[in-house]
């Protein structure tokens, strides 16, 4: 089951998708707090897509950050969703 939560910000569009589990407010707030650190480095973000996935004992986080002329992809897999968010 995939749930998508769409957030509008002044500068960019943010999508958070949760696969195989429900996205809680605590996890969503944790992701947003981590993204605030990225916002300090660039005001030219256009789109951010984050996919949180749970498969058996593994939790993975995939991120795609689109800037004006650059695209950054990151993926991390750990046994805890919060640590996979941190690593990604």
C-alpha positions as a Markdown table, in Angstrom:
| # | Residue | x | y | z |
|---|---|---|---|---|
| 1 | Unk | 0.0 | 0.0 | 0.0 |
| 2 | Unk | 1.4 | 3.4 | -1.0 |
| 3 | Unk | 0.3 | 6.6 | 0.6 |
| 4 | Unk | 1.4 | 9.9 | -0.8 |
| 5 | Unk | 1.5 | 13.1 | 1.2 |
| 6 | Unk | 2.0 | 16.4 | -0.7 |
| 7 | Unk | 3.3 | 19.5 | 1.0 |
| 8 | Unk | 3.5 | 22.9 | -0.6 |
| 9 | Unk | 6.4 | 25.2 | 0.3 |
| 10 | Unk | 7.2 | 28.6 | -0.9 |
| 11 | Unk | 10.0 | 27.4 | -3.1 |
| 12 | Unk | 9.4 | 23.8 | -4.0 |
| 13 | Unk | 7.1 | 20.8 | -4.1 |
| 14 | Unk | 7.6 | 18.0 | -1.6 |
| 15 | Unk | 6.2 | 14.5 | -1.9 |
| 16 | Unk | 6.6 | 11.8 | 0.8 |
| 17 | Unk | 5.5 | 8.3 | -0.1 |
| 18 | Unk | 5.2 | 5.4 | 2.4 |
| 19 | Unk | 5.2 | 1.9 | 1.1 |
| 20 | Unk | 4.2 | -1.1 | 3.1 |
| 21 | Unk | 3.4 | 0.9 | 6.2 |
| 22 | Unk | 1.4 | 4.0 | 7.2 |
| 23 | Unk | 3.2 | 7.3 | 7.4 |
| 24 | Unk | 2.8 | 8.7 | 10.9 |
| 25 | Unk | 2.9 | 12.3 | 11.9 |
| 26 | Unk | 6.1 | 11.6 | 13.9 |
| 27 | Unk | 7.9 | 10.2 | 10.8 |
| 28 | Unk | 6.6 | 13.1 | 8.6 |
| 29 | Unk | 7.8 | 15.7 | 11.1 |
| 30 | Unk | 11.2 | 14.0 | 11.4 |
| 31 | Unk | 11.6 | 14.1 | 7.6 |
| 32 | Unk | 10.7 | 17.7 | 7.5 |
| 33 | Unk | 13.1 | 18.6 | 10.3 |
| 34 | Unk | 15.9 | 16.9 | 8.3 |
| 35 | Unk | 14.9 | 18.8 | 5.1 |
| 36 | Unk | 15.2 | 22.1 | 7.0 |
| 37 | Unk | 18.9 | 21.5 | 7.2 |
| 38 | Unk | 19.1 | 21.1 | 3.4 |
| 39 | Unk | 17.1 | 24.3 | 2.8 |
| 40 | Unk | 19.9 | 26.3 | 4.3 |
| 41 | Unk | 22.3 | 25.4 | 1.5 |
| 42 | Unk | 20.1 | 26.2 | -1.5 |
| 43 | Unk | 17.1 | 28.4 | -2.3 |
| 44 | Unk | 16.9 | 26.9 | -5.8 |
| 45 | Unk | 15.2 | 23.6 | -5.0 |
| 46 | Unk | 12.3 | 22.7 | -7.4 |
| 47 | Unk | 11.1 | 19.3 | -6.3 |
| 48 | Unk | 11.8 | 16.8 | -3.6 |
| 49 | Unk | 10.5 | 13.2 | -3.7 |
| 50 | Unk | 11.0 | 10.9 | -0.7 |
| 51 | Unk | 10.1 | 7.2 | -0.7 |
| 52 | Unk | 10.1 | 5.4 | 2.6 |
| 53 | Unk | 9.8 | 1.6 | 2.3 |
| 54 | Unk | 9.6 | -1.3 | 4.7 |
| 55 | Unk | 10.4 | -4.9 | 3.6 |
| 56 | Unk | 10.6 | -7.5 | 6.4 |
| 57 | Unk | 13.4 | -6.2 | 8.7 |
| 58 | Unk | 14.8 | -3.6 | 6.4 |
| 59 | Unk | 13.7 | 0.0 | 6.2 |
| 60 | Unk | 14.9 | 2.1 | 3.2 |
| 61 | Unk | 14.7 | 5.7 | 2.3 |
| 62 | Unk | 15.2 | 7.0 | -1.3 |
| 63 | Unk | 15.4 | 10.7 | -2.0 |
| 64 | Unk | 15.5 | 12.7 | -5.2 |
| 65 | Unk | 16.2 | 16.4 | -4.9 |
| 66 | Unk | 15.8 | 18.5 | -8.1 |
| 67 | Unk | 17.5 | 21.9 | -8.3 |
| 68 | Unk | 17.6 | 24.3 | -11.2 |
| 69 | Unk | 20.3 | 22.4 | -13.2 |
| 70 | Unk | 21.1 | 19.5 | -10.9 |
| 71 | Unk | 19.5 | 16.3 | -9.6 |
| 72 | Unk | 20.7 | 14.5 | -6.5 |
| 73 | Unk | 19.7 | 11.0 | -5.6 |
| 74 | Unk | 20.3 | 9.2 | -2.3 |
| 75 | Unk | 19.3 | 5.9 | -0.9 |
| 76 | Unk | 20.0 | 4.2 | 2.4 |
| 77 | Unk | 18.8 | 0.9 | 4.0 |
| 78 | Unk | 19.0 | 0.1 | 7.7 |
| 79 | Unk | 17.0 | -1.8 | 10.3 |
| 80 | Unk | 15.3 | 1.4 | 11.6 |
| 81 | Unk | 13.4 | 4.0 | 9.6 |
| 82 | Unk | 14.8 | 6.9 | 11.5 |
| 83 | Unk | 18.4 | 5.9 | 10.9 |
| 84 | Unk | 17.7 | 5.3 | 7.2 |
| 85 | Unk | 16.3 | 8.8 | 6.9 |
| 86 | Unk | 19.5 | 10.1 | 8.6 |
| 87 | Unk | 21.8 | 8.2 | 6.3 |
| 88 | Unk | 20.0 | 9.2 | 3.1 |
